[in-house]
Amino acid sequence: MDIDLETIDPADRPHLALAADEKIRVPVPLNWATDVWGRGLAVLAEQFTLAVLEAGPGRAVLDTVSFDLQTRRQLEVQTVNVV
């Protein structure tokens, strides 16, 4: 996949779009790098994470889009402590 990340204003909604040159454009706010990518949440369950909507101890709700570039959904992720 050929992906171009672009930064947008935090008030704008992140999304994925197929450009004319067949590259996938990913306009996201700058904090995406720390909130999503830095936490290892960029791709989960064949979904690309656009934003973290809620986060708490052991839990996060993500705004995701499928790689068909059409299906958008919220994905809840919970962590499990392994002893």
C-alpha positions as protocol buffer text, in pm:
chain_id: "A"
residue {
  index: 1
  type: MET
  ca { x: 0 y: 0 z: 0 }
}
residue {
  index: 2
  type: ASP
  ca { x: 120 y: 348 z: -84 }
}
residue {
  index: 3
  type: ILE
  ca { x: 2 y: 580 z: 194 }
}
residue {
  index: 4
  type: ASP
  ca { x: 50 y: 955 z: 234 }
}
residue {
  index: 5
  type: LEU
  ca { x: -6 y: 1093 z: 583 }
}
residue {
  index: 6
  type: GLU
  ca { x: -109 y: 1458 z: 593 }
}
residue {
  index: 7
  type: THR
  ca { x: -160 y: 1680 z: 895 }
}
residue {
  index: 8
  type: ILE
  ca { x: -490 y: 1859 z: 943 }
}
residue {
  index: 9
  type: ASP
  ca { x: -634 y: 2096 z: 1199 }
}
residue {
  index: 10
  type: PRO
  ca { x: -741 y: 1911 z: 1518 }
}
residue {
  index: 11
  type: ALA
  ca { x: -1097 y: 2041 z: 1465 }
}
residue {
  index: 12
  type: ASP
  ca { x: -1121 y: 1864 z: 1125 }
}
residue {
  index: 13
  type: ARG
  ca { x: -1233 y: 1502 z: 1100 }
}
residue {
  index: 14
  type: PRO
  ca { x: -962 y: 1252 z: 1000 }
}
residue {
  index: 15
  type: HIS
  ca { x: -1040 y: 1012 z: 715 }
}
residue {
  index: 16
  type: LEU
  ca { x: -893 y: 791 z: 441 }
}
residue {
  index: 17
  type: ALA
  ca { x: -933 y: 871 z: 73 }
}
residue {
  index: 18
  type: LEU
  ca { x: -803 y: 723 z: -252 }
}
residue {
  index: 19
  type: ALA
  ca { x: -622 y: 990 z: -455 }
}
residue {
  index: 20
  type: ALA
  ca { x: -614 y: 1004 z: -834 }
}
residue {
  index: 21
  type: ASP
  ca { x: -258 y: 864 z: -831 }
}
residue {
  index: 22
  type: GLU
  ca { x: -387 y: 552 z: -643 }
}
residue {
  index: 23
  type: LYS
  ca { x: -215 y: 654 z: -319 }
}
residue {
  index: 24
  type: ILE
  ca { x: -420 y: 641 z: -3 }
}
residue {
  index: 25
  type: ARG
  ca { x: -438 y: 985 z: 156 }
}
residue {
  index: 26
  type: VAL
  ca { x: -466 y: 988 z: 534 }
}
residue {
  index: 27
  type: PRO
  ca { x: -535 y: 1338 z: 669 }
}
residue {
  index: 28
  type: VAL
  ca { x: -498 y: 1322 z: 1050 }
}
residue {
  index: 29
  type: PRO
  ca { x: -419 y: 1577 z: 1320 }
}
residue {
  index: 30
  type: LEU
  ca { x: -61 y: 1593 z: 1442 }
}
residue {
  index: 31
  type: ASN
  ca { x: -150 y: 1433 z: 1777 }
}
residue {
  index: 32
  type: TRP
  ca { x: -239 y: 1113 z: 1582 }
}
residue {
  index: 33
  type: ALA
  ca { x: 132 y: 1024 z: 1595 }
}
residue {
  index: 34
  type: THR
  ca { x: 134 y: 1004 z: 1975 }
}
residue {
  index: 35
  type: ASP
  ca { x: -227 y: 906 z: 2046 }
}
residue {
  index: 36
  type: VAL
  ca { x: -256 y: 628 z: 1786 }
}
residue {
  index: 37
  type: TRP
  ca { x: 71 y: 532 z: 1617 }
}
residue {
  index: 38
  type: GLY
  ca { x: 284 y: 572 z: 1930 }
}
residue {
  index: 39
  type: ARG
  ca { x: 53 y: 336 z: 2121 }
}
residue {
  index: 40
  type: GLY
  ca { x: 66 y: 70 z: 1849 }
}
residue {
  index: 41
  type: LEU
  ca { x: -302 y: 122 z: 1756 }
}
residue {
  index: 42
  type: ALA
  ca { x: -266 y: 225 z: 1390 }
}
residue {
  index: 43
  type: VAL
  ca { x: -398 y: -104 z: 1249 }
}
residue {
  index: 44
  type: LEU
  ca { x: -616 y: -343 z: 1451 }
}
residue {
  index: 45
  type: ALA
  ca { x: -856 y: -613 z: 1332 }
}
residue {
  index: 46
  type: GLU
  ca { x: -810 y: -504 z: 968 }
}
residue {
  index: 47
  type: GLN
  ca { x: -916 y: -151 z: 1064 }
}
residue {
  index: 48
  type: PHE
  ca { x: -708 y: 165 z: 1029 }
}
residue {
  index: 49
  type: THR
  ca { x: -738 y: 382 z: 1340 }
}
residue {
  index: 50
  type: LEU
  ca { x: -813 y: 746 z: 1269 }
}
residue {
  index: 51
  type: ALA
  ca { x: -846 y: 864 z: 1630 }
}
residue {
  index: 52
  type: VAL
  ca { x: -874 y: 760 z: 1992 }
}
residue {
  index: 53
  type: LEU
  ca { x: -1221 y: 871 z: 2102 }
}
residue {
  index: 54
  type: GLU
  ca { x: -1196 y: 761 z: 2467 }
}
residue {
  index: 55
  type: ALA
  ca { x: -914 y: 618 z: 2672 }
}
residue {
  index: 56
  type: GLY
  ca { x: -891 y: 488 z: 3025 }
}
residue {
  index: 57
  type: PRO
  ca { x: -703 y: 227 z: 3225 }
}
residue {
  index: 58
  type: GLY
  ca { x: -702 y: -91 z: 3017 }
}
residue {
  index: 59
  type: ARG
  ca { x: -955 y: 38 z: 2763 }
}
residue {
  index: 60
  type: ALA
  ca { x: -978 y: 257 z: 2453 }
}
residue {
  index: 61
  type: VAL
  ca { x: -1252 y: 339 z: 2203 }
}
residue {
  index: 62
  type: LEU
  ca { x: -1117 y: 398 z: 1855 }
}
residue {
  index: 63
  type: ASP
  ca { x: -1260 y: 567 z: 1545 }
}
residue {
  index: 64
  type: THR
  ca { x: -1162 y: 329 z: 1263 }
}
residue {
  index: 65
  type: VAL
  ca { x: -1210 y: 277 z: 893 }
}
residue {
  index: 66
  type: SER
  ca { x: -1182 y: -48 z: 701 }
}
residue {
  index: 67
  type: PHE
  ca { x: -932 y: -82 z: 418 }
}
residue {
  index: 68
  type: ASP
  ca { x: -1224 y: -69 z: 174 }
}
residue {
  index: 69
  type: LEU
  ca { x: -1209 y: 307 z: 260 }
}
residue {
  index: 70
  type: GLN
  ca { x: -1586 y: 305 z: 316 }
}
residue {
  index: 71
  type: THR
  ca { x: -1678 y: 124 z: 636 }
}
residue {
  index: 72
  type: ARG
  ca { x: -1625 y: 341 z: 941 }
}
residue {
  index: 73
  type: ARG
  ca { x: -1691 y: 213 z: 1293 }
}
residue {
  index: 74
  type: GLN
  ca { x: -1598 y: 247 z: 1656 }
}
residue {
  index: 75
  type: LEU
  ca { x: -1380 y: -29 z: 1792 }
}
residue {
  index: 76
  type: GLU
  ca { x: -1339 y: -88 z: 2166 }
}
residue {
  index: 77
  type: VAL
  ca { x: -1006 y: -234 z: 2272 }
}
residue {
  index: 78
  type: GLN
  ca { x: -939 y: -376 z: 2618 }
}
residue {
  index: 79
  type: THR
  ca { x: -609 y: -490 z: 2753 }
}
residue {
  index: 80
  type: VAL
  ca { x: -560 y: -791 z: 2974 }
}
residue {
  index: 81
  type: ASN
  ca { x: -290 y: -814 z: 3238 }
}
residue {
  index: 82
  type: VAL
  ca { x: -103 y: -1141 z: 3206 }
}
residue {
  index: 83
  type: VAL
  ca { x: 54 y: -1266 z: 3525 }
}
